[in-house]
């Protein structure tokens, strides 16, 4: 299920000329949302691993 959204983009080329381009962009709102959540949770996990690693270097765990 590919949803395409056509977005006209105006670009100033720095010399006063405005270049108009139409960009065809794939839009997956649900996928993007879950990808963002996944990235945030991965960052949380990495922070927890780092914290756990720092604690482990100070504490000897008993099994």
N, C-alpha and C positions, 0 to 999 in steps of 0.2 A: 504494500500500500504506500506508494510514493505520493506525497502531497508537494506540489511545487507552488511556490509563491513568487510572482514576478515583482521585483522591487526596482523601480527606476532610481538610479543614484546620480546625483549631480556632484561632480568633482571639480574643484577649482584647481587649475594647473599651476597656480602661483603667479601667473602673469595676467590675471584679470579675465582670462578666457575660462568659461565654464563648460566642462565636457560632460555631456549626458550619456550615461550608459544604462542599459537595462540588464540587470543581473538576475539570472534564474537561480533561485536559491531553494534548496530542499528544506522543507519544514517538517520536523517531527517533534511537536511540542511535548508529547508524552515521553518519548525517548530522551529528549534533552533534559526534561525535568528529572527523570530518574538517574540520568548520567550525572547531573549536578549533585543529587543527593548521594550517589555512590562516591563521588569524589570527596564530598564533605565527610562521609563516614570513613573513607580511607584515611583522610587526614587525622580524624579522631583516633583511629586504630594506630596509626604511626606514632601519634603523641603518646598514647597509652603504652605502646611498646617501648618508647624512649624512656618514659617514666619508670616502667617496670625494669628496664635495663639499669637505670640509675639506682633504683632501690636494691636490685639484685646484687649490685657491686658492693652495697653497704650491709646487706642482710644475707645471712646464710640460711637458705630455706631448709627446713626439716621435712622429710617425706613421711 
